[in-house]
Amino acid sequence: MSLLTAHLERGAVKLGTLTVGAGPAVVVGGPGADARWVNLRDHHGRVPAAEAVAAVRAEWAGPILVEPFSTADLPEIVGSADGVVVGAAWMQDFQLVRAVARLGLPVLVQRGPAATLEEWLAIADYCVAEGNDQVVLCESGSRTHLAGVTLDLALMRAAREKSGRPVLADLGEDPALAAAAVAAGADGLLLAPDAGERAVLAAQEAVKIVGALTRRETPDSVLAARGAVDRVDAALAVLLERRAELAGTIQRLKPVGGFAGRDMDRERRLVTEMARHAPGLGEVRLAPIMNAVIEAGLHLAEERRASGQD
């Protein structure tokens, strides 16, 4: 285990039953996500905090985060939420930050649109000064010439590496950058509180597929290990399907296709190259696996050709 990996694991934060910063990335947002959140600023103070949280709790038993409208909401939040969100626009409201930290709940700090890395990380230090080290950072983007805000995934990664704290990427209602955020090292994806089911599913697919390729897991139980295996298997399925499609393209382009056109020398070179990436399996174990994969692709290409799909 590298020193960086150990440092990041020490910074993991528990949000109710959910762990952020160790294991797979999490999705926070609408129905179906790993955790839900309530933005009381959307209600402009007209809905009591306890009432807003109770409305979500009535249909959701998992972790709930709440962004307060003001410090007046905090007494109700502490008894009903699993974490508190300090929004990007109020990141440098130091009185609010201190009051939130004193609740003792995990704090999610969104980066202000003009805040530097040092200013962002300093807010975590304010929380620690109040006795609360349960801080999750959230990259929420900067104002640019583009419409809205632009996520800075390089800054997000730097915050994660420099602080050792979990970092989320705020995707709003659009999960288009979910895969990029997970690949850049996000410990989670924050969607809008009212994000639809399709947006949540897209974010979860990015966590499952891209996370399996880029995020090494060290599960400590059979259940957790099986979950990690399921994520790797999902990524394998996507890659195998894509490989079969490309193999079909090759069959259409080759002068002699199908089983008669197999290039055994190329297949042996392929196995040798794959063994560089999978030294534990090695060529001896990889050869029969890849033979089965190649034959499955050839059978599929022949079936499609016979049915007129190609």
C-alpha positions as CSV (number, residue, x, y, z in Angstrom):
1,M,0.0,0.0,0.0
2,S,1.4,3.4,-1.0
3,L,1.7,6.2,1.5
4,L,-0.8,8.2,-0.5
5,T,-3.3,5.3,-0.5
6,A,-2.9,4.9,3.3
7,H,-3.4,8.7,3.8
8,L,-6.6,8.7,1.7
9,E,-8.0,5.7,3.6
10,R,-7.4,7.5,6.9
11,G,-9.5,10.4,5.5
12,A,-12.5,8.3,4.7
13,V,-15.8,9.8,6.1
14,K,-18.9,7.9,7.3
15,L,-22.2,9.4,6.2
16,G,-24.7,7.3,8.2
17,T,-24.1,3.8,6.8
18,L,-22.2,5.1,3.8
19,T,-18.5,5.3,3.6
20,V,-17.0,8.0,1.4
21,G,-13.3,7.8,0.4
22,A,-12.8,4.0,0.7
23,G,-14.1,1.5,-1.7
24,P,-16.1,2.4,-4.8
25,A,-17.2,6.0,-5.5
26,V,-20.6,6.9,-4.2
27,V,-23.5,8.8,-5.9
28,V,-25.4,11.4,-3.9
29,G,-28.6,12.9,-5.4
30,G,-32.1,11.9,-6.4
31,P,-34.0,8.7,-5.9
32,G,-32.0,5.5,-6.3
33,A,-28.7,7.2,-5.3
34,D,-26.5,5.9,-2.4
35,A,-27.4,9.0,-0.4
36,R,-29.9,11.8,-0.8
37,W,-29.6,15.5,0.0
38,V,-31.9,18.4,0.7
39,N,-31.1,22.0,-0.3
40,L,-33.1,24.3,2.1
41,R,-31.9,27.3,0.1
42,D,-34.2,26.2,-2.7
43,H,-37.1,26.8,-0.3
44,H,-35.8,30.2,0.7
45,G,-36.4,29.5,4.3
46,R,-40.1,29.0,3.9
47,V,-40.0,25.2,4.8
48,P,-38.7,24.2,8.3
49,A,-35.6,22.0,8.1
50,A,-37.2,19.1,10.0
51,E,-40.2,19.1,7.7
52,A,-38.0,19.1,4.5
53,V,-35.9,16.2,5.8
54,A,-39.0,14.3,7.0
55,A,-40.4,14.5,3.5
56,V,-37.3,12.7,2.1
57,R,-37.0,10.4,5.1
58,A,-40.6,9.2,4.5
59,E,-39.5,7.5,1.3
60,W,-35.8,6.9,2.0
61,A,-34.0,5.1,4.9
62,G,-30.4,5.8,3.8
63,P,-28.1,8.7,4.5
64,I,-29.4,12.3,4.0
65,L,-27.3,15.5,3.7
66,V,-28.8,18.9,4.2
67,E,-27.7,22.4,3.0
68,P,-29.1,24.9,5.5
69,F,-30.7,28.2,4.5
70,S,-29.2,29.8,7.6
71,T,-27.7,29.0,11.0
72,A,-31.3,29.0,12.3
73,D,-31.8,25.6,10.6
74,L,-28.9,23.9,12.3
75,P,-30.7,22.8,15.5
76,E,-33.3,20.9,13.5
77,I,-30.6,19.5,11.1
78,V,-28.5,18.0,13.8
79,G,-31.3,15.7,14.9
80,S,-32.5,14.5,11.5
81,A,-29.6,14.6,9.0
82,D,-26.4,12.5,8.5
83,G,-24.3,15.3,7.1
84,V,-24.4,19.0,6.3
85,V,-23.6,20.8,3.0
86,V,-21.8,24.1,2.9
87,G,-22.8,25.4,-0.5
88,A,-20.3,26.9,-3.0
89,A,-21.7,30.5,-2.7
90,W,-21.3,30.3,1.1
91,M,-18.0,28.5,1.3
92,Q,-16.3,31.6,2.9
93,D,-19.1,32.4,5.3
94,F,-16.8,31.5,8.2
95,Q,-19.5,32.0,10.9
96,L,-21.7,29.5,9.1
97,V,-18.8,27.0,8.6
98,R,-17.8,27.2,12.2
99,A,-21.4,26.7,13.4
100,V,-21.9,23.7,11.0
101,A,-18.6,22.1,12.1
102,R,-19.7,22.4,15.8
103,L,-22.7,20.2,15.1
104,G,-20.4,17.2,14.9
105,L,-21.9,15.9,11.7
106,P,-19.8,15.2,8.6
107,V,-19.5,18.4,6.5
108,L,-19.4,18.5,2.7
109,V,-17.7,21.7,1.5
110,Q,-18.4,22.8,-2.1
111,R,-15.7,24.9,-3.7
112,G,-16.7,28.5,-4.4
113,P,-16.6,29.4,-8.1
114,A,-13.6,31.7,-7.6
115,A,-11.9,29.9,-4.8
116,T,-8.3,28.7,-5.1
117,L,-7.1,25.3,-3.9
118,E,-5.6,26.8,-0.8
119,E,-8.8,28.8,0.1
120,W,-10.9,25.7,-0.4
121,L,-8.7,23.5,1.8
122,A,-8.6,26.2,4.4
123,I,-12.3,25.7,5.0
124,A,-11.6,22.1,6.1
125,D,-9.0,23.5,8.5
126,Y,-11.7,25.7,10.0
127,C,-13.8,22.6,10.6
128,V,-10.9,20.8,12.3
129,A,-10.3,23.9,14.5
130,E,-13.9,23.4,15.8
131,G,-13.1,19.7,16.6
132,N,-14.6,18.2,13.4
133,D,-12.3,16.3,11.1
134,Q,-15.2,14.6,9.1
135,V,-14.9,16.8,6.0
136,V,-15.7,15.9,2.4
137,L,-14.7,18.3,-0.3
138,C,-16.8,18.9,-3.4
139,E,-15.6,20.4,-6.7
140,S,-18.5,22.5,-8.0
141,G,-16.9,24.3,-10.9
142,S,-15.7,27.8,-11.9
143,R,-17.4,30.5,-13.9
144,T,-15.9,30.6,-17.4
145,H,-16.8,31.9,-20.9
146,L,-19.0,28.8,-21.2
147,A,-22.6,28.8,-20.0
148,G,-22.9,28.0,-16.3
149,V,-19.8,26.6,-14.5
150,T,-17.0,24.4,-15.6
151,L,-15.7,21.6,-13.4
152,D,-12.0,21.6,-12.8
153,L,-11.1,17.9,-12.5
154,A,-7.4,18.7,-12.2
155,L,-8.1,20.9,-9.2
156,M,-10.4,18.2,-7.7
157,R,-7.6,15.7,-8.1
158,A,-5.1,18.1,-6.5
159,A,-7.4,18.6,-3.5
160,R,-7.7,14.9,-3.0
161,E,-4.0,14.3,-3.2
162,K,-2.9,17.3,-1.1
163,S,-5.5,16.9,1.7
164,G,-6.1,13.2,1.8
165,R,-9.8,13.9,2.1
166,P,-12.6,12.4,0.0
167,V,-13.6,14.6,-2.9
168,L,-16.9,14.6,-4.9
169,A,-17.6,16.1,-8.3
170,D,-20.8,18.2,-8.5
171,L,-22.5,17.3,-11.8
172,G,-25.8,19.1,-11.2
173,E,-28.5,17.5,-13.3
174,D,-26.2,16.4,-16.1
175,P,-24.2,13.2,-15.6
176,A,-22.3,13.6,-18.9
177,L,-19.0,14.1,-17.0
178,A,-19.6,11.3,-14.6
179,A,-17.1,8.9,-16.2
180,A,-14.5,11.7,-16.5
181,A,-14.9,12.6,-12.9
182,V,-14.5,9.0,-11.7
183,A,-11.5,8.5,-14.0
184,A,-10.0,11.7,-12.5
185,G,-10.3,10.1,-9.0
186,A,-13.6,11.4,-7.6
187,D,-14.7,9.6,-4.5
188,G,-18.3,10.4,-5.4
189,L,-20.6,12.2,-7.7
190,L,-23.1,14.9,-6.4
191,L,-26.2,15.2,-8.5
192,A,-29.0,17.8,-8.0
193,P,-31.4,16.9,-5.2
194,D,-34.2,16.3,-7.7
195,A,-32.0,14.5,-10.3
196,G,-34.1,12.0,-12.2
197,E,-33.8,8.3,-12.2
198,R,-32.0,8.3,-15.6
199,A,-29.3,10.7,-14.4
200,V,-28.7,8.6,-11.2
201,L,-28.5,5.4,-13.3
202,A,-26.0,7.0,-15.7
203,A,-23.8,8.2,-12.7
204,Q,-24.0,4.8,-11.2
205,E,-22.9,3.1,-14.4
206,A,-19.9,5.4,-14.6
207,V,-19.0,4.4,-11.0
208,K,-19.4,0.8,-11.8
209,I,-17.7,0.6,-15.2
210,V,-15.0,3.3,-15.1
211,G,-14.4,2.7,-11.4
212,A,-13.6,-1.0,-12.0
213,L,-10.9,0.0,-14.5
214,T,-9.3,2.9,-12.5
215,R,-10.0,2.4,-8.8
216,R,-8.3,-0.6,-7.1
217,E,-10.4,-1.9,-4.2
218,T,-9.2,-3.7,-1.1
219,P,-12.4,-5.3,0.3
220,D,-12.3,-6.6,3.9
221,S,-15.3,-9.0,3.7
222,V,-16.8,-11.6,1.4
223,L,-19.8,-9.4,0.7
224,A,-17.6,-6.4,-0.2
225,A,-15.3,-8.6,-2.3
226,R,-18.3,-9.9,-4.2
227,G,-19.5,-6.4,-4.9
228,A,-16.1,-5.5,-6.3
229,V,-16.2,-8.6,-8.5
230,D,-19.6,-7.6,-9.8
231,R,-18.2,-4.2,-10.8
232,V,-15.2,-5.8,-12.6
233,D,-17.5,-8.3,-14.3
234,A,-19.8,-5.4,-15.5
235,A,-16.7,-3.7,-17.0
236,L,-15.6,-7.0,-18.6
237,A,-19.0,-7.4,-20.2
238,V,-18.9,-4.0,-21.8
239,L,-15.3,-4.6,-23.1
240,L,-16.2,-8.1,-24.4
241,E,-19.2,-6.8,-26.2
242,R,-17.1,-4.0,-27.8
243,R,-14.4,-6.5,-28.7
244,A,-17.0,-8.7,-30.4
245,E,-18.3,-5.8,-32.5
246,L,-14.8,-4.9,-33.6
247,A,-14.0,-8.5,-34.4
248,G,-17.1,-8.6,-36.6
249,T,-15.9,-5.5,-38.4
250,I,-12.5,-7.3,-39.1
251,Q,-14.4,-10.3,-40.5
252,R,-16.2,-8.1,-43.0
253,L,-12.9,-6.5,-44.1
254,K,-10.7,-9.6,-44.4
255,P,-10.4,-11.4,-47.7
256,V,-10.9,-14.7,-45.8
257,G,-13.1,-14.3,-42.8
258,G,-14.5,-16.6,-40.1
259,F,-12.6,-19.5,-38.6
260,A,-10.7,-20.2,-41.8
261,G,-9.1,-16.7,-41.6
262,R,-7.7,-16.9,-38.1
263,D,-4.2,-15.6,-37.7
264,M,-2.7,-17.8,-35.0
265,D,0.6,-15.9,-35.0
266,R,-1.2,-12.7,-34.2
267,E,-3.3,-14.4,-31.5
268,R,-0.1,-15.6,-29.8
269,R,1.3,-12.1,-29.9
270,L,-1.9,-10.8,-28.5
271,V,-1.7,-13.2,-25.5
272,T,1.9,-12.3,-25.0
273,E,1.1,-8.6,-24.9
274,M,-1.9,-9.2,-22.6
275,A,0.4,-11.1,-20.2
276,R,2.3,-7.8,-19.7
277,H,-0.9,-6.3,-18.2
278,A,-1.9,-9.4,-16.4
279,P,1.4,-11.0,-15.1
280,G,-0.4,-13.0,-12.4
281,L,-2.4,-14.9,-15.0
282,G,0.4,-15.1,-17.5
283,E,0.4,-16.5,-21.0
284,V,-0.5,-20.1,-20.0
285,R,-3.8,-19.1,-18.3
286,L,-4.6,-16.2,-20.7
287,A,-4.3,-18.4,-23.9
288,P,-7.4,-20.5,-23.3
289,I,-9.4,-17.5,-22.1
290,M,-8.6,-15.5,-25.2
291,N,-9.2,-18.5,-27.4
292,A,-12.7,-18.7,-26.0
293,V,-13.2,-15.0,-26.4
294,I,-12.1,-15.1,-30.0
295,E,-14.2,-18.1,-30.9
296,A,-17.3,-16.5,-29.3
297,G,-16.7,-13.4,-31.4
298,L,-16.3,-15.5,-34.6
299,H,-19.5,-17.4,-33.8
300,L,-21.4,-14.2,-33.3
301,A,-20.1,-12.7,-36.6
302,E,-21.2,-15.8,-38.4
303,E,-24.6,-15.8,-36.9
304,R,-25.1,-12.2,-37.8
305,R,-23.9,-12.8,-41.3
306,A,-26.3,-15.7,-41.7
307,S,-29.2,-13.7,-40.4
308,G,-28.4,-10.7,-42.6
309,Q,-27.5,-8.4,-39.7
310,D,-24.1,-7.6,-41.2
